[in-house]
Amino acid sequence: MRREFKEPGRPRPDLVIGREELFAGARDQLSRGGSVLVHGSAGIGKSTVLRALAAEYDETARTVLRCSATESESHLPFLALTDLLGLVVDEVSDQLPAPQRTALESALTGRGESTLQRDGLALRLAVLSTLRALAAKGPVLIVADDLQWLDPASVELLGFAARRLGEMPVRMLCAVRTSTDPHGHEQDRYLRASPPDTLALRVAPLSRTHVAELLENRGYTGLPRSTVRDIHRTSGGNPLFALELGRALADSPTPPRPGEPLPVPTSLRTLVLNRLDMLSAEARRTLLVASAGARPTVALLRAAGRENAEAETAQAVELGLLAPEREGPGVRFAHPLVSAALYAEATAQERRAAHAALSTAAVDPIERARHLALSTHGTDPQVAGQLGEAAAVARDRGAPSVAAELGLLSARHTPADATPGPDERRLQAAEDALTAGENDLGRDIAREVLSRATEPAERVRAWMVVIDAAGQSLAEVDAVYPQVLADAGDDPRLLGLVRYQLAWRALVLEGDFAQSREEAARAAELAGKAEDRRTELLALAFQAQAEILMGHPDAPMTIKRALKEPQDPQLACHHNGAGATRFRWLMMSDQLGEARATITSLLREVRRRGMVESEVHYVRFLAETELRSGHCGRALDLAREGYVLARDSGIGEGASAMLTSLAEAAGGDVERAQALAREAAERAEQDGDLMYLSRALGALGHARLVAGDAPGTVQSLRRVRELEDGLGVNDPARGRWHGDLAEALVRVGELAEAQDVIDVTRQQALRLGRESVLAVLDRAEALARAARGEQDAAVRQLTSAQDRLAKLGYGLEEARAAYALAGLRTLPQSLGLARPGGTPTSGPGSYDEASRLFRRCRALPWLKQVEEASVAPAPQQPAIAPSALDALAVLAATERQVAELVMEGATNREIAGRLYISVKTVEATLTRVYRKLGIRSRVDIVRLAAGHRTN
C-alpha cells in the first residue's frame, strides 16, 4: 500500500518558466537515486521548483513524506517530524524496539516530555529505524520546504538519519532560503540535514525573456518591452517581485512615463523596507540620494551634500539594505527592489531635492542633465536645451536607449513655441528608441505625436516610425499607407520617404520584386532631387538588394551607386544600408572570406553605436557566414546568441529562428531544428511575409533531409519552389535549397523531377556565375545518375564536386559530397553491370574521409549518420548466376538495381539507403519486378540468383 501525506494542488506549468537547466540537473540526480537541495532568495521560486519536481517523482516512490514550516512555528519542537512521520508511524511502529517507540510516540504526540537532551539517542535511532523500515517496503521520497524555518530538533533528527541511510532507497528533495549573493555558501550548513551525496542547486533570477513570458502567462499582456525591461531590472529577475510589479501596473490608472519609476505595491515595500525604521533620518536621506543616482559612490554622495555618507552606508550594509562592495567604491543596493521601493516611498519634494543635489555633484554631462530635468517643474528652455545636448552625447556614445529617455525629458520641458518644438524632440526620441530596439516605445511616441500634429513633415516622420516599428509585420500597418501619401502631398523629400516604405510593402506583403525595385528607384530619384542623401542611400541599397534576388544585371552598378560618397555614418552600418547589401552580394558570389570581414566590421560598429536592431541582423549574418564556411560549432553558438537577442528585443524573431534551425541541423539537434523552422514559418504566415515564409520552409526542408525524412523534405521544398517562382526570385544562391530538393526527389524515386530541378537551377546559376550552387547541383545529379545505374559517371561527378566545394571554402558541402561518394563506392562497381564475384570497391574504411571532414566542421548530426553507416555490417555478396543476369535484362535500370541488391541479401531499408530512395519506392519497384519476371516474392529472386528456375 502506498502511503503519502499529500499537499493540495499541483503546480501550474507557467510557474516553472526558465528553469530548464536546473530541472535537467535535478532530474539527473534524482533518477540516479540521489537527493537534491534547491536554494535561493525569497520569492525566487524555490517552492515552485520543489512542488514541480515532487509531482514528477512522487509516483516513483511507495511512500512520500512531506513537511514545511513558517517562521512563527520554528520554535515548536518536533513539528516538522510530526508532519513527516505522523501518518505513517503506525505502519512500522511494531518493528521498533520499545525505548525507540516510546520516545518517538512521545515526540510526535506531545503527550510526554520528550526532549533531545533526555531521549536524544532513542529518538535519533527511532527516526532512522522508521525510515529504514519504510524503505524496506519500497522507495521513500522526503519533500521538505523552507528548511530555514524547520524546528532545530527536527532538523537534527533528520540529519542524523540522512547521514546513516547508506544505500537504502530514500531520496530527499528540499528547499531552503539563502541570500541573493550567488557566491555565498549558506546552503552548506543545510546540507548536513541531507544525505552525503545531495546535490545543491541554486534557483537563479529569471532572464528578461522569461520574465516577459511569465507576465504574459499570468494575464499581464500588452506591456511595452521597455516596461518589461524595467520590471526585470527592478525585480532583479525575481518572479514573485515581477508578478507583483505587473499587478501594480495593471491596477494603476496611469502607467508611468518613460524615465519614471515603476509603481511599487505596498506588499513589496513592506517586504523590503521593514528594516528602514532602524536607520536614522539622515541615513535614510543618504540612501534616497543613492537610489536616485545611476551609479552612486560614497564620493558622489559626499559631493551631493551627504557628509556622513561613509558611516551611513556602512550602517545600511549591516542592516542588509546595501550589499557589501568587494571591489571599488560603488554603493550597491542588496536588491534593485530596495532602491525602487525607497524611491517610491519618498515624497515628490524629497525626490526633487535628491535630484537637485545630484545635478551639481554628478560629473557626467548626461547624468547632470537627467538630474536637472527631474528636479525641475514645468517648461524651461534652458533645461530642455541641456537635455537635448545630453541626448546627442548619449547617441554618439552608442546609448540610444538613454538618448530616447533624455529626449522625452527634453520634450517635457520644451515650451510649445520653441525651436525645435516638443514634438520634434519626441520624434527624435522615437527614432532613438527604434535604434535601441525598443520598437513599441518608438511606436507609442509616434502615435502620440500623430494625435495632434498638423505639419506634413512631422506627420510623415511619425508615420515612418510607426511603419518601421512594425518590422516584418507590415500587414498590421497596411491601412496607413494612403494616409501617409496624403500627408506627403507633392513634397519630393516626403514622397521619397513614403516611396521607400512602399518598396518594402511591395516586397514583404505583395511578394513583387519588380514593383519593389520600381518603388525603390522612384524613392531614390525623389530623394536625390530633394537632396535627402540619407533616404537616397536607403532606397539605392534596397533597390540593389531587390536586383540581387531577381538576378538583375544592374545589381553591381546599383551597389556601387549606393556606396558612393557622401555617406551617412550611421546609415553606413545600418542593416538596410549599402554595407549590408554588399555583404549579401559577397555571400551570394561565393566570396566568403571578404563577406566575413565585412560583416564582422559592421557588427563591431553597430555594437559600438548601440544599434540593437542591426545587431540582431548582423549576428545572424555572421552565423550564416560561419555555417557556409563549414564552421558549424561557431555558427550554432552565434545563431543561438542571435536568437536570444531577437527574443529579448522582439526584433527579427522569425528570421533568427530560421537561421538557428539551419545551424541546429548542421551542428546541433535535428528535432530542435525542425521545431525552430516550424516556428519561423508560423511567424512568417502570421505576418503575411512571403519572403521569409520561403526561407523558413527551406530551413524546414533541410532539417527534414538531415533527419532522413525525404518525403517531408520534398513536401516542404516543393512549396518553396512554388513560392519563389511566384515571387520572382531568380538567384539560386539566395536560399540554396535546390540541391536538397533534387537529392530528396532522388531518394523518393522521382528522378525526372529531380533532373528538372537541376537543369532549371543550373541554367540560372550559370548565368549568374554561382559556382558553389553549380557544385552542389552536380552532387545531386551524381546521386540521380547512380540511381539510374551510371555508377562510374556518378563517382567522377561527385569527386569533381567535392574538389570544387573545397576550393570555394564550403566545408560542410564538401563533407556532404565526400559522404555521398563513400556511399556510392560501397556499391558494386558499375552497379547494374556487375558479373559473378563482383565486390564493393571498399568497406567501412571508405567513410574515413567523410568522417574526418564532418568532424572538422563539428557537424554532429551528419557525423552520426557517417558513424552509423561505417559500422554497418557489409552484406554478403553471393555469386549471381549468369542466367540470372540475363533474366534481369527485361527490367528498367532502377528495377534491375533493386533486384540485384535483393539477390545479394539486402533488406528493403538497406536498398533504400544505398540507392537514395524511399522504402515505399523499393516496395513499389519490387512489385513491378515480380510482375515482369513472373515470380511472386523475394525468395524467388534469391533462387533466380542461384540459377534455379521458379515454378
Number of C-alpha atoms within 10 A of each C-alpha: 7 10 15 19 16 10 9 6 8 11 17 10 10 13 16 19 18 18 16 10 9 15 16 10 14 22 18 11 17 18 11 9 16 20 24 26 26 24 26 23 19 18 15 24 24 25 21 18 22 20 20 18 19 20 14 10 16 18 12 14 20 17 23 25 23 24 22 19 18 14 11 8 14 19 14 13 21 25 24 27 23 21 18 24 20 17 13 19 21 12 12 15 19 10 13 18 13 13 14 22 23 18 25 29 20 17 23 21 13 14 9 12 10 21 15 18 7 11 18 15 14 19 24 21 21 25 25 20 21 24 23 21 18 21 20 13 13 18 18 25 25 21 23 23 24 18 23 19 19 27 21 18 20 24 21 16 22 22 20 19 22 22 15 13 18 12 7 17 19 25 26 24 25 29 30 23 22 18 15 17 13 12 7 10 11 15 21 11 9 19 19 17 22 24 23 16 13 20 19 19 17 19 20 19 22 22 18 21 21 20 25 23 17 22 23 15 14 13 11 16 14 10 16 15 20 18 20 21 19 20 27 25 18 23 24 21 20 25 25 15 23 27 18 20 24 26 18 17 21 15 12 11 8 8 14 13 12 16 15 11 16 22 21 23 18 13 10 18 17 12 13 19 16 11 13 17 9 12 15 12 10 14 22 18 20 25 29 24 28 28 24 21 22 10 13 20 18 21 16 23 25 15 16 22 15 20 15 14 24 17 12 20 25 17 17 23 18 11 15 16 23 21 20 17 12 7 6 7 12 16 25 20 23 20 20 17 24 23 25 24 25 22 23 20 17 13 10 12 9 16 20 21 18 25 26 20 21 28 24 15 19 21 11 10 17 23 22 21 27 25 26 22 26 19 20 15 11 9 16 15 15 12 20 28 17 20 31 26 19 24 31 20 17 21 21 15 14 20 21 28 25 23 30 32 22 31 29 27 27 32 26 21 22 26 17 13 8 10 11 15 14 22 23 18 23 26 26 24 30 32 28 27 29 25 26 26 28 26 28 22 23 27 25 16 23 27 18 14 21 19 9 10 14 11 11 16 16 18 24 22 22 29 25 19 24 24 20 19 26 17 16 25 20 20 16 13 15 13 10 12 17 11 12 21 17 12 21 22 11 10 13 19 21 25 23 28 28 24 25 28 21 21 26 24 24 19 20 23 18 16 22 21 24 17 18 26 25 17 25 29 24 21 31 29 19 24 26 18 14 17 13 17 17 20 26 27 28 24 33 28 30 28 30 29 26 26 24 27 22 20 21 15 12 12 20 15 11 20 23 14 15 27 19 10 9 10 14 14 9 14 16 21 24 25 21 18 23 29 22 24 24 23 22 18 22 17 21 25 17 20 14 20 15 13 23 21 12 17 23 15 14 24 23 13 19 23 15 13 21 22 27 23 24 25 27 28 23 25 25 27 27 24 29 24 20 23 27 20 22 26 24 30 22 17 29 26 17 23 29 21 17 28 25 17 22 26 18 18 22 19 24 22 22 28 27 27 30 32 30 31 32 30 32 28 29 30 26 22 16 24 16 15 29 25 16 25 31 21 19 29 27 16 21 25 15 12 21 20 22 23 21 21 28 24 27 32 29 29 33 29 31 33 29 25 21 20 20 16 17 24 17 18 27 25 17 20 25 17 16 25 19 11 19 20 11 13 20 15 23 19 23 23 27 17 17 18 21 26 24 24 29 29 31 31 28 29 28 22 24 17 22 13 14 24 20 12 20 22 14 11 20 23 12 18 21 12 11 19 16 18 19 24 26 24 25 29 25 23 29 29 25 28 29 28 19 25 25 21 21 18 24 16 14 26 21 12 21 28 19 15 24 25 14 18 22 17 11 17 18 21 25 25 23 28 27 21 28 27 26 23 25 25 22 27 19 19 21 20 17 18 23 25 15 14 16 13 11 17 17 15 12 13 17 17 12 19 23 16 15 24 24 15 21 30 16 17 23 21 26 20 18 25 23 14 15 22 15 9 17 19 12 10 9 13 12 11 17 16 15 22 17 14 14 20 21 9 14 20 11 13 15 14 17 17 21 24 23 24 27 23 23 20 24 18 18 19 15 19 15 16 21 21 16 20 27 24 25 24 19 14 16 23 15 12 19 22 15 14 24 16 10 14 16 12 16 15 12 17 13 19 26 21 16 23 25 17 15 14 12 13 7
